[in-house]
Amino acid sequence: MSSAAEARFRVQAPNSIPRAIKVIALDAAGEAVVRRLAEAVWNHATFFTAASRVEPGGGNLPPAPADEALTDLAGRSRSVTDEVDTADLVVLVAGPGGHAQAASLIGRACSLRRVTTTGFVVGAASASQNALSKTLAQVRPWSLMVVIAHSDDYVEDMMTALRA
């Protein structure tokens, strides 16, 4: 418990600065979480997918070009550059297994524009260390903060705290 003297130094109101937050699913596991999040009411968040492209034989292809790398949840193509230009924060959401190749394309765009990025690895509770390591190797270089979320609700809690 703090004293009245200490209480006067506390922030008395929540952070009132609205942030334009872009939440981007990088793979199928991330897309499931992003679609669930998008069902809630958010004032300053928009949701996209950038799921990795897969070859017919099962191998991964390089990420799509920047002008067609994102898809909104209605299925329309969006430009990474345009979306990052209007963002204060980009949240990357991926599951274990190393299918988050689009993190580098999005991360480069954010770095060029000095937009903060946060990465969430969802579904980590049941994942192997090897699967987690593959995704972390793709997301970590492009995220200021990476959270290994043992509960998918953590992403929602973080967005609520940021007043999305």
N, C-alpha and C positions, 0 to 999 in steps of 0.2 A: 504494500500500500504506500502511496506517495503522499507527501504532505501538501498542504495548500500552496506553500511556497514553490514546491516542485511542479505542481499542476499548472501554474501560470506559464510555464515554458512548453507545455504540450500544445500541439495543434488542436484547435477547438472545432474544426470543421473538416469533413472529408476533402480529399483533393478534388477541387472543382474544375480542373482543366479537362475539357473533353479531349480524348485522343481518337484519332482515326486509326482503327486497328484492322488490319487485314489478316485473316486467319486462313492458312493454306494447308490443306492436306497433301502430303507428299506420297502417300501410298494408300492401299486399300484399308488398312487398319486406321490410319489417320482420317480417311474419308468417313468412316463410320462415326467416329467421334465428332468430326466437324459437322456432319449432317445433323447429328443429335443436338449439338450446340446451337445450330442455326434455327432450330425449332423454337428456342426461347426468344424473348423480346430483348433486343439489344439496340441501343441508340447510336452507337458509333462503331459498330463492327460489321464487316462484310466478309463473306465466306467463299472460298474457292477450293478447287482441286488442281493439283499438278501431278497427278498420279504418273508414275513411271510408265513409259511405253515398253511393251513387251513384244519380242519377236515371236512368230508362230512356233518356233522350236523351244520357247521358254526363256531365252536369254533376254537381257535388258538392252534396249536401244538407248542412245544418248538422249538427253532431254530435248523436247521440242524447241524450235526457235522462240526467242523472247516474245515475239508478237503473237504467238499462238500457244504459249506454254501454260496459261491458266484457263480454267473453265469455271464460270460461276455455277451455282447450284441449279440454275435453270438450263444449263447446257450450252451457254453462249461462250465463245472464245473471248479471252481478255488478254491484254498485253501486260507482261510483267512490269515493263517500264511505266506504263500509265498508272497501274495500281500502286506501285512503290512511290511514284511521284506525289500521290495524294495520301500517303500513310505517315503516321507518327511512329507506329510500331507494327512489325510484321511477326506473326506467330506461326511457326512451322510445326506441324503435327505429323508424326510418323510412328509406325510400329516397328518392332524388332525385325531383323532379317535382311537389312541392307537394300531396301528398294526405294531409297530416298534420293535418287540421283538428281532430281530437280533442285535440291537444296543449294547446289553450287551456282546454278543460274540465278536463282532468286537472291542468294546471298551476295553475289557480285553486284547485282542491281542495287541492293540495299547499301552495300559498302560504298559504291560510287555516290550515292545520294545521302549518305550519313544517316540512314534510317536504322533504328535499333531493331535487332532481331532477338527473338526468344524461341528456343526449340523445346518441344515436348516429345518425349518418347513414351507412347501409351502402350498399354498391354504388357508392361514390363514384369508384372508379378509372376507370370507363368513362362517367361522367356528364358532361354539359355543365355549364359554369358557371351557365347560366341555370336548369337543373333543380336544381342544388345550392342556388342562391340562393332558389328558391321554397320548398324544404323548410326551409332555415335561417330564413327569415322567419317560418315557423310554429312552429318548435321553439325557437329562440334566446330569445325573450322569457320562456319558461317553464322554462328549464334553467339551473342554476347553472354547469354545465360542458357544452359541446357538443364532441363528437369527430367529425370527419369521418374515418371508418374506411375506409382503402383496402383493408383485409382484414377480412372479417367475423369472423375469429378474434379480433380485438381486443376485441370485446364479451365473449367467453368468458374471455380473459386478465384483463380488468378484474374480472369477477365472481369469478374464482378468487382474485385478489389481495384482494378484499373478504371472502373466506371465505364466499361465498354457499353 
